[in-house]
Amino acid sequence: MRALAALLFAGCCVFFTSVPALARDCATGTTQMSTKGAKAVYTGTVTTAVSKQKAGGQRGATITHDVTVDRVYKGDISSPHAKVETSSAGGGSSCGLGKLTVGKQYMFFVQGDPSLWTAERGSGTAPATGKLVAQVVRLLGDGRPPTPPAPPQAVFTNVSDGEPESLTRAAAPGVALVLIGLLGLIVVRRVGRAPGRDHH
């Protein structure tokens, strides 16, 4: 009987110690930890949220959010439009961030790349309260607006370093040809008239 009681007690200890461990793994750390661990940090307003059931018989869903980026604090972001993917809780997992509220501004701490960012509960992503924004500003600075890359500037190359040719010099060859043609015509006409004068 004592052996059975000891076994039950040990099982309860394992169960109750494992749950807090899972919660610690999924819980959000400090804002400083979130900024260091994130690939990009920015504020943005959710405009749409589309849920899709996970494939392979998994429980829960994947939610893709369209976000209008307001201010960038960290990361290579050059567009005011971003996509952020989250997941809903499924299979007993408590780490899914779930569906974000459309029309609400969030502070995003994300992984991935500009084509598709990802955020989960442990990332630190949360509504952009004044307190949270102030903490991020203290850590990362005032941030910047998302700006597209500047278009390449046109480069003009000089065809020749010399001075442009004057109109007189440019037209000289043509004038010379015209004069030669006129002289030739005069000579031909004189040669054609010469026999007629000899007959008189």
Disulfide bonds with the S-S distance in Angstrom:
Cys26-Cys95 1.55
